[in-house]
Structures are given as C-alpha cells and as structure tokens.
Amino acid sequence: MTHITTVSTAPIAGQKPGTSGLRKKTPVFMGRHYLENFVQAIFDVVGARNEDGGGKTFVLGGDGRYFNDRAAQVILRMAAANGAARVIVGQGAILSTPAASHLIRLNQTDGGIIMSASHNPGGPNEDFGVKFNMPNGGPAPEGVTEAMYQRTTEITEYKMLEAQDVDLGRVGRHQLGAMSVDVVDPVTDYAALMESLFDFPAIRAMFAGGFRMRMDSMCAVTGPYAVEILENRLGAPKGTCVNATPLPDFGGMHPDPNPTWAKALMDEMFGSDAPDFGAASDGDGDRNMVVGRGIYVSPSDSLAVLAANAHLAPGYRAGLKGVARSMPTSAAADRVADALGIGKFETPTGWKFFGNLLDAGKATICGEESFGTGSDHVREKDGLWAVLLWLNILAVRKQSVAEILAEHWATYGRNYYSRHDFEAIEVAKADAMMAALRGSLAGLPGRGIEGMTISAADDFAYTDPVDGSVSLKQGVRILFEDGSRIVYRLSGTGTEGATLRVYLERYAAGPEGLELDAQEALAPVIRAAHALAGIAGHTGRTAPDVVT
C-alpha cells in the first residue's frame, strides 16, 4: 500500500540553476529538504500533468556520480506523487547527457531530469547537479530556469510517495504507485542512433586493418557506450577503451577531457609507441578531446575539421545547413562555412542557444571551445558522436590526424588558439577585474600593444535570430587589426570561487607560419591579455591553472 505525503519545508534561497542546471557540493544536495525543494520546484514549473489531467512522461538518468542512485529514487517518488504517468530511466539510473536527450526526442516525452555536474569531480565531498531538459531534448531556457529559481524561494511543501525503492538494476516495467517506471538499457538506443549516422563498415574495416586507438572515459559515464560501440560493434581490440567503468568518485579523477586532466592519454599519444588516434570524454559524456599520434587537436580546430568533412558520413551526406560556434570559440569554423556557402552563427556560451538554431533548421553542426561538439541528432553536445565522426573521416580519407590538420590549415589558414583558466579566484576580486576591464573598453580602440593595434573592444551581446531574445554581457572581446583576438569570461561551471577564462587567438593565413607551437605563436597575445586586464594586480595570479 502506498500513499502520498506532503512535507512542509522552508524556502531555500540560492538554488539558482545556471545554463547547466543547479550544481552544489554533494553534502548540500544531501542536506535536509534540499534536493526535494528543487525537484518540487521543477514539477511546479513544468507540471507533471497535462491540461486534460493525464500524467506526463519524463526521462531520468545521470552520470553515476556519488548520490546519483539515491537521488534517482527521490525524484521517482516525487514524480509519482506529483501525478506523472511514466518515467523512462536508464538502468542503474545511468544515462549520458546526449543519450538522455536522444531518449527524450525518441520517445517524445515531456522532458527529462539529468543528474550530473558535468566535468566536475564526484564523491561524497565533491560535486552534484540536477538539470531539466525540455521536450526538444535540450537544456531549459533562461525563462524556465528563472521560474524554477523563483519557486525555490517561496516553496513551503513538497510531495513524496511513500514506497519502496524501484529495482533500477532490472530492465523492464515497474510500478510505483500509479506511475510506470520503464528501466531501459542506457546504451542500446543511443548506439543505434550512432550506427544510423556513421559508416560503421568503413570504420570496422579500418580497425581490422590494424588501426589503433585509445579511448579514455575517465571512469565516467561514457565507458559503457564506448565499449559497446567501439569494441563490440566496430571491432576495436579489447582494451581499446580504458577507465571504462563508471565509478561514484570517477576513480579519483577529474573527469574533464583536456590535456591537463587527461595527462595519461596525452603522454601515451606523444610516446614512442603511440596509437593512431586518441580520445577522452567527460563526466556526463557530452565533451570530448581528440588527439592524433604526436599532435593535439584543439576543440576549435576539431569543430572546423568536422564541419569541412561531415559529408563523408552517411548522416550528413546531403551537406550542412549551417555551422554555429560559441563566441569564445575560434573563427576557424567560420572560414569553413564561408567556403561551403552556408550560414555561420556566433552565439553566447551555452548549448541552449544552439538549440534554437538547430530546431529552426539554420544549423547542423555546433561547437564550443570547451570541448563540446554536436549536431542536430540531439539537443546536447555529444562527446562520443564527435569521436565517431572523426573515426569516419579517418576511415574514408585514409590519412593520419596530422595529415588532415595540415591539409586543413593549408586550405583555410590556421587560427592559433588557446584557453587559459585561472581557477577558484575570490569572486569579489574576479568581479572587480571584469568591472575595471569593462570600464576601459571605450578607450582601447586605436591603442597599440605588443606590436598589435586594437581595432575594437566590446562586451558581446547577442540577439537570437529565431526568437529575438537578447543576451547581454556575454564576454569582453578585444579585437586587433591583424585578426588576433582576446576574450575574457567568468565561468559558472565550478562550485567554488570564480574561474576566469581567457581565450587567445591569432590567425596565420599561410603558407608560412602554420607549424608553430600554439603557445609560441600566441605569446604576444598572451602578454597583451595580462596587461590589458591587469590579471596579476587584481587576482595575484601570474600564470593559469589550466592551459588548453
């Protein structure tokens, strides 16, 4: 016998979700009423019932980090208590973020709840997060997340079904009160989607011919997907996928696929017996890093190469409708779009801005410099998708990663690019630095620094071409006459302090100057970035914590 309990709770201020949902330290989410407060706010805003009184259907899953399993049971009991008719859950409460987006779209559900803190560490004292995705499979827009936040500040009760835990380890239909819980294999539908997009026979033949790869899932959610697709379906040798078992603490790793945190992979790819291709993915499976033998591929270059070669994959044989990039991402993809005669879009950071372009049919492939790439197959960035498209290109072109990059730069020129992250800065100091920088913008055009002349300086604003919405203060841009560029942004993806991200870009048209080390080529831009913002004076930092 089950019944619904209404639990009184005081409003919990400060539960303001960002572009990637609500993220806090795990003990905060485990605190009394905290998770329940936010989940009830989600159901109060989006509703668990339709206008006709029938219950809605949702998708639920997460990246397997600590508290993922317990949070799933709470969310299920609250969904039932609020009147939902059905929840589709990944087995073990596991779903990568792109797989969750696909299930929402495939089953035409009313949205989904994803438990993840993306690329942040997991564990009893690390990070946890919850976000809501809309019926199109993409992250909730600002209007919806703002309504959820407002609801958390006024909520006085939440609904909970008193019931035993659902056996999420057993695939099949379960009953929770009047609500159906369908536990599904988290990999099957996603793997089928990938097989429909890419030339699996060509990739399989490449592996059979001796092609070697290393896929590092960083003890996070992509592991089971990578093993099933790469080893089981494409025939990559057993052991190609490493760190492939999702662990609650990600094995102590920081599951952020960049050269700093995926150092073991980088060492292997630059070693004496390096595989042909290397890749890594993050906590929830939506980010990727790509490395060739002896050569690192920046996310900006990866987006440009994928856009230029997407037609080699069956799912994109008809060509692209357009290419979109976040403002901090280099302009390399713009040059491809111009050559293809298709649309190009520069948006604020946040996948929801791409969602509007994808839904409107204006863009097919999108990318962010923060190791996120995807297409219109889902409404999230998708790490394994990017890896498979690279494999498809390698299989068809029969060239190495280094050869493909060299030909790309020879054709389009090279946008030398890097991101320098200064982490866990005291928020007040970071805000003061950005305020001073914004106050200096009007006087910068025409100023010379490090042998370069500033042509323009602004705080990026974006008017959405689909819905007309305006987003202000999306990042300070310093543009130089030679095509170089500096962008400064404060990131909200961490849970402690502020992260200052400085994006650095310099264009070389070729044929000379295409083979320099990126940091060497960017040296004058780096010095200018420190001087213009007064980074050391404001923050006390003289060097970044992470360079990508």
C-alpha positions in Angstrom: 0.0 0.0 0.0 1.4 3.4 -1.0 0.3 6.9 -0.2 1.4 10.4 -0.8 2.9 12.5 1.9 3.1 16.3 1.8 6.2 17.5 3.6 6.5 21.0 4.9 9.7 22.9 4.1 11.0 26.4 4.4 12.1 28.1 1.1 15.8 27.5 0.3 17.3 30.6 -1.2 20.2 30.4 -3.5 19.1 27.5 -5.6 19.6 29.3 -8.9 20.3 27.0 -11.8 22.7 28.2 -14.5 23.0 27.1 -18.1 24.0 23.6 -17.0 21.4 23.2 -14.1 21.9 23.5 -10.4 25.3 22.5 -9.1 26.4 22.4 -5.5 28.7 20.2 -3.3 27.2 16.8 -2.7 26.6 17.3 1.0 24.5 20.3 0.2 22.2 18.2 -2.0 22.1 15.5 0.6 21.0 18.1 3.3 17.5 18.1 4.7 14.9 19.0 2.0 17.5 20.5 -0.4 17.1 18.1 -3.4 13.4 17.8 -2.7 12.9 21.6 -2.7 14.5 21.9 -6.1 12.8 18.9 -7.7 9.4 20.1 -6.4 10.2 23.5 -8.0 10.8 21.7 -11.3 7.4 19.9 -11.2 5.6 23.1 -10.0 7.0 25.0 -13.0 6.8 22.4 -15.8 3.9 20.4 -14.4 3.6 16.7 -14.0 0.1 16.5 -15.5 -1.2 17.6 -18.9 -4.1 20.1 -19.2 -6.5 17.2 -19.6 -5.4 15.8 -16.3 -3.4 12.9 -17.7 0.1 12.4 -16.4 3.2 13.4 -18.3 6.2 11.2 -19.3 9.8 12.1 -18.4 13.3 10.7 -18.8 15.6 10.3 -15.8 19.2 9.4 -15.6 22.6 10.6 -14.6 26.4 10.2 -14.8 26.7 7.7 -12.0 28.5 10.0 -9.6 28.1 9.7 -5.8 24.4 10.2 -4.7 23.2 9.5 -8.2 21.4 6.3 -7.2 19.7 7.8 -4.0 18.7 11.0 -5.8 17.0 8.9 -8.5 14.8 7.2 -6.0 13.8 10.5 -4.5 13.0 12.0 -7.9 10.9 8.9 -8.9 8.8 9.1 -5.8 8.3 12.8 -6.2 7.3 12.3 -9.9 4.7 9.8 -8.9 3.4 11.9 -6.1 3.0 14.9 -8.5 1.0 12.9 -11.0 3.5 11.8 -13.7 2.2 8.8 -15.7 5.6 7.4 -16.7 9.3 7.8 -16.2 11.9 6.2 -18.5 15.1 5.5 -16.5 18.5 4.3 -17.6 19.4 1.0 -15.9 21.2 1.8 -12.7 20.0 5.4 -13.0 22.7 5.8 -15.6 22.3 7.9 -18.8 24.9 10.1 -20.6 23.6 13.5 -21.2 23.4 13.1 -25.0 21.7 9.7 -24.6 19.1 11.3 -22.3 18.5 14.0 -24.9 18.0 11.2 -27.5 15.6 9.3 -25.3 13.5 12.4 -24.8 13.3 13.0 -28.5 12.9 9.3 -29.5 10.0 8.8 -27.1 8.5 12.3 -27.5 8.4 12.8 -23.7 7.6 15.9 -21.8 11.3 16.5 -20.9 13.8 14.9 -18.6 15.8 15.3 -15.4 19.5 14.7 -15.7 21.7 14.2 -12.6 25.2 15.5 -13.3 27.8 18.1 -12.5 29.3 17.6 -16.0 33.1 17.6 -15.9 33.4 18.4 -12.2 34.8 15.8 -9.7 32.4 13.4 -8.0 32.4 11.9 -4.5 31.0 12.4 -1.0 32.6 15.8 -0.7 32.7 16.8 -4.4 30.0 18.0 -6.8 26.5 17.0 -7.7 23.9 18.6 -10.0 20.4 18.4 -11.4 19.0 20.0 -14.5 15.8 19.8 -16.5 15.8 19.3 -20.3 12.8 20.3 -22.4 10.7 18.2 -24.8 13.1 19.0 -27.6 15.8 17.3 -25.6 17.8 20.5 -24.9 18.5 22.4 -21.7 15.7 24.5 -20.2 15.9 28.1 -21.4 16.6 31.0 -19.1 12.9 31.8 -18.6 12.2 28.3 -17.3 15.3 28.1 -15.0 14.5 31.6 -13.6 10.9 30.4 -12.8 12.4 27.4 -11.1 14.7 29.5 -9.0 11.8 31.8 -8.0 9.8 28.9 -7.0 12.6 27.6 -4.7 12.5 30.9 -2.8 8.8 30.6 -1.9 8.0 26.9 -1.8 6.6 25.6 1.5 5.9 22.0 0.8 6.8 19.1 -1.5 5.0 15.8 -2.4 6.5 12.4 -1.8 5.1 9.0 -2.5 5.8 6.6 0.4 7.0 3.5 -1.3 9.9 1.0 -1.5 12.8 1.7 -3.9 12.4 0.7 -7.5 14.8 -2.0 -8.7 16.7 0.1 -11.2 19.1 -2.7 -11.9 16.4 -4.7 -13.7 15.4 -3.7 -17.2 11.7 -3.8 -17.7 8.5 -2.1 -16.5 8.0 -1.4 -12.8 5.1 0.2 -11.0 5.4 3.0 -8.5 2.0 3.9 -7.2 0.0 4.8 -10.3 3.2 5.7 -12.3 5.0 3.3 -14.6 8.8 3.2 -14.4 10.4 1.8 -17.5 14.0 0.8 -16.8 15.9 0.7 -20.2 19.4 -0.3 -21.2 21.1 3.1 -21.3 23.2 2.3 -24.4 21.0 0.5 -26.9 19.0 3.3 -28.4 22.0 5.7 -28.5 24.2 3.1 -30.2 21.5 2.5 -32.8 21.4 6.3 -33.5 25.2 6.4 -34.0 25.0 3.4 -36.4 22.4 5.3 -38.4 24.7 8.4 -38.8 28.2 6.9 -39.4 29.8 4.5 -41.9 30.3 1.6 -39.4 31.5 -0.8 -42.1 34.3 1.6 -43.1 35.3 2.2 -39.5 35.2 -1.6 -38.8 37.4 -2.2 -41.8 39.9 0.4 -40.6 40.2 -1.3 -37.2 40.5 -4.7 -38.9 43.4 -3.3 -40.9 45.4 -2.6 -37.7 44.3 0.9 -36.8 45.0 1.5 -33.1 43.0 3.8 -30.8 42.9 4.7 -27.1 39.5 5.8 -25.7 39.7 7.2 -22.1 36.3 7.5 -20.5 37.9 8.8 -17.2 35.9 6.3 -15.0 32.7 8.2 -16.1 29.5 7.6 -17.9 30.8 7.2 -21.5 32.6 3.9 -20.6 29.7 1.5 -21.4 28.8 3.4 -24.5 32.4 3.4 -25.8 32.9 -0.3 -25.1 29.6 -1.3 -26.8 30.2 0.8 -29.9 34.0 0.8 -30.4 34.9 -2.7 -29.2 31.7 -4.7 -29.6 30.2 -3.1 -32.8 33.2 -1.7 -34.6 35.7 -4.4 -33.7 38.3 -2.3 -31.9 40.6 -4.6 -29.9 39.6 -5.4 -26.4 41.3 -2.9 -24.1 41.0 0.0 -26.6 38.6 1.6 -24.0 40.3 2.4 -20.7 38.8 3.7 -17.5 35.5 2.4 -18.9 33.7 1.5 -15.7 31.7 4.5 -14.2 32.6 5.0 -10.6 30.9 7.2 -8.0 34.1 9.2 -7.5 35.4 8.8 -11.1 38.3 6.8 -9.6 39.6 10.0 -8.0 39.9 11.5 -11.5 38.8 15.0 -12.5 36.7 13.9 -15.5 37.4 16.9 -17.7 38.9 15.8 -21.1 41.7 18.3 -21.6 45.5 17.9 -21.8 45.8 18.7 -18.1 43.4 16.2 -16.6 43.8 13.6 -19.3 47.6 13.6 -19.0 47.9 9.8 -19.1 46.3 9.8 -22.6 48.4 12.7 -23.7 51.6 11.0 -22.6 50.6 7.9 -24.5 49.7 9.8 -27.6 53.1 11.6 -27.6 55.1 8.5 -26.6 57.3 6.2 -28.7 54.6 3.6 -29.4 51.6 5.9 -29.7 48.3 4.7 -31.2 46.9 6.3 -34.3 44.1 8.1 -32.5 43.2 9.0 -29.0 40.1 10.5 -27.4 38.7 11.2 -24.0 35.2 12.1 -22.6 34.0 13.8 -19.5 31.7 13.0 -16.5 28.4 13.0 -18.3 29.6 12.2 -21.8 28.9 15.5 -23.6 32.5 16.7 -24.0 35.4 15.3 -26.0 39.1 15.6 -26.5 40.7 14.4 -29.7 44.4 13.6 -30.2 46.4 12.2 -33.1 49.7 10.5 -32.8 52.0 13.3 -31.7 49.5 16.1 -32.3 46.8 17.6 -30.2 43.6 18.9 -31.8 42.1 22.0 -30.2 38.3 22.0 -29.9 38.1 24.9 -32.2 40.1 23.1 -34.9 38.1 20.0 -34.3 34.9 21.8 -35.0 36.3 23.2 -38.2 37.6 19.9 -39.5 34.3 18.1 -38.7 32.3 20.8 -40.5 34.6 20.6 -43.5 34.4 16.8 -43.7 30.9 15.9 -42.3 29.7 15.0 -45.8 31.9 11.9 -45.6 29.5 10.4 -43.0 26.2 9.0 -44.3 24.1 11.0 -41.9 25.5 14.3 -43.3 25.9 13.3 -46.9 23.4 15.9 -48.0 25.5 18.7 -46.6 25.2 21.1 -43.7 22.6 23.8 -43.2 24.9 25.9 -41.2 27.6 25.9 -38.6 27.3 27.6 -35.2 30.0 28.3 -32.6 30.1 29.9 -29.2 31.6 33.4 -29.2 34.8 32.3 -27.4 35.4 29.6 -29.9 37.9 30.5 -32.7 36.7 31.7 -36.1 38.2 28.6 -37.8 34.7 27.2 -38.4 33.5 30.5 -39.9 36.1 30.1 -42.7 34.7 26.6 -43.5 31.1 27.9 -43.5 32.2 30.7 -45.9 33.9 28.2 -48.2 30.8 25.9 -48.2 28.4 28.9 -48.8 26.3 28.0 -45.7 25.2 30.0 -42.7 27.6 30.8 -39.8 26.5 31.8 -36.3 28.3 33.2 -33.3 26.3 32.7 -30.1 26.9 33.1 -26.3 28.3 30.2 -24.4 25.5 27.6 -23.6 24.1 24.8 -25.7 20.5 26.2 -25.4 21.5 29.0 -27.9 22.4 26.3 -30.4 19.1 24.5 -29.7 17.1 27.4 -31.2 19.2 27.3 -34.4 19.0 23.5 -34.6 15.2 23.5 -34.1 14.8 26.2 -36.8 16.9 24.3 -39.3 19.5 27.1 -39.5 22.5 25.0 -38.3 23.5 21.3 -38.4 26.8 21.2 -36.5 27.7 23.3 -33.4 30.6 23.6 -31.2 32.1 25.2 -28.1 35.8 25.7 -27.4 35.3 24.0 -24.0 35.5 20.6 -25.7 31.8 20.4 -26.7 30.7 19.5 -30.2 27.4 18.2 -31.6 24.8 18.2 -34.3 21.1 18.2 -34.9 20.9 14.5 -34.0 20.2 15.5 -30.3 20.0 18.9 -28.5 23.1 18.5 -26.3 26.8 18.4 -27.1 27.9 14.8 -27.6 31.4 13.6 -26.9 31.2 10.1 -28.4 29.4 11.5 -31.5 32.4 13.7 -32.2 34.8 10.8 -31.7 32.9 8.7 -34.2 32.7 11.4 -36.8 36.5 11.7 -36.5 36.8 8.0 -37.0 34.5 8.1 -40.0 36.7 10.8 -41.6 39.9 8.9 -40.9 38.4 5.8 -42.4 37.3 7.5 -45.6 40.3 9.8 -46.1 42.9 7.1 -45.1 45.1 9.8 -43.7 46.5 10.5 -40.2 45.2 13.2 -37.9 48.3 15.2 -38.5 47.9 15.0 -42.3 44.3 16.0 -42.1 45.1 19.0 -39.9 48.0 20.1 -42.2 45.8 20.0 -45.3 43.0 21.8 -43.5 45.4 24.7 -42.4 46.9 24.8 -45.9 43.3 25.3 -47.3 41.8 27.6 -44.8 44.7 29.1 -42.8 45.3 28.5 -39.2 43.6 30.1 -36.2 46.1 29.6 -33.4 44.1 29.3 -30.3 44.3 28.6 -26.6 42.3 29.0 -23.4 43.9 29.9 -20.1 41.9 29.1 -17.0 42.6 30.8 -13.6 40.5 28.8 -11.2 39.0 29.4 -7.7 39.6 33.1 -7.8 37.9 35.0 -5.0 34.6 36.1 -6.5 34.9 39.8 -5.4 38.4 40.1 -7.0 37.2 38.5 -10.2 34.2 40.8 -10.4 36.3 43.8 -9.7 38.7 42.9 -12.5 35.9 42.5 -15.0 34.3 45.7 -13.9 37.5 47.6 -14.4 38.1 46.0 -17.8 34.6 46.9 -19.0 35.1 50.4 -17.8 38.2 50.7 -20.0 36.7 49.4 -23.3 35.8 52.8 -24.8 39.4 54.0 -24.7 41.0 50.9 -26.2 40.4 51.1 -30.0 43.4 52.5 -31.7 45.8 51.6 -28.9 48.9 49.7 -29.7 50.2 46.9 -27.6 52.8 44.1 -28.2 53.2 45.3 -31.8 49.4 45.0 -32.5 46.8 47.6 -32.8 43.3 47.3 -31.2 40.6 47.7 -33.7 37.5 47.2 -31.5 36.6 46.3 -27.9 33.1 45.4 -26.6 31.1 43.3 -24.2 29.5 40.7 -26.5 25.7 41.0 -26.9 23.6 38.5 -28.9 20.2 38.8 -30.5 18.7 35.4 -31.2 17.8 35.1 -34.9 15.0 32.7 -34.0 13.1 34.1 -31.1 14.5 37.7 -30.9 15.7 37.4 -27.3 18.7 39.5 -26.3 21.6 38.3 -24.1 23.9 40.9 -22.8 27.4 40.9 -21.1 28.4 37.6 -22.6 32.2 38.2 -22.5 34.6 41.0 -23.1 36.2 41.0 -26.6 39.4 42.8 -27.6 39.9 42.6 -31.4 43.1 43.5 -33.2 43.7 44.7 -36.8 45.7 41.6 -37.7 42.8 39.3 -36.8 44.1 38.4 -33.3 41.6 38.4 -30.5 41.3 38.2 -26.7 38.1 37.2 -24.9 37.6 37.3 -21.1 34.8 35.5 -19.3 33.9 34.4 -15.8 32.6 30.8 -15.8 29.9 29.5 -13.6 30.6 25.8 -14.2 32.6 25.3 -10.9 31.2 25.2 -7.4 33.9 27.2 -5.6 35.0 30.7 -6.3 35.2 32.1 -9.9 37.0 30.8 -12.9 38.5 33.4 -15.2 38.7 32.1 -18.7 41.0 34.0 -21.1 40.6 33.0 -24.8 43.5 33.8 -27.1 43.5 33.7 -30.9 45.9 34.7 -33.7 45.3 34.0 -37.4 48.0 32.8 -39.9 46.9 32.8 -43.5 49.8 30.7 -44.7 51.7 29.2 -46.3 54.3 30.3 -43.8 53.8 30.1 -40.0 51.4 27.2 -39.9 53.6 24.8 -37.9 54.4 26.8 -34.8 53.6 25.7 -31.3 50.4 27.4 -30.3 51.7 29.0 -27.1 54.7 30.3 -29.0 52.5 31.7 -31.8 50.2 33.3 -29.2 53.0 34.8 -26.9 52.4 38.4 -27.8 48.6 38.0 -27.5 49.1 36.3 -24.1 51.2 39.2 -22.8 48.7 41.7 -24.1 45.9 39.8 -22.3 47.6 40.0 -19.0 48.5 43.7 -19.3 45.1 44.9 -20.6 43.1 43.2 -17.8 45.7 43.6 -15.0 45.2 40.0 -14.1 48.1 39.9 -11.7 47.2 43.1 -9.9 43.6 42.1 -9.4 43.9 38.4 -8.7 47.5 37.8 -7.7 47.8 35.2 -10.4 50.7 35.4 -12.9 50.0 32.0 -14.6 46.9 30.0 -15.4 46.0 26.7 -13.6 44.9 25.0 -16.9 46.0 25.6 -20.4 44.1 24.1 -23.3 
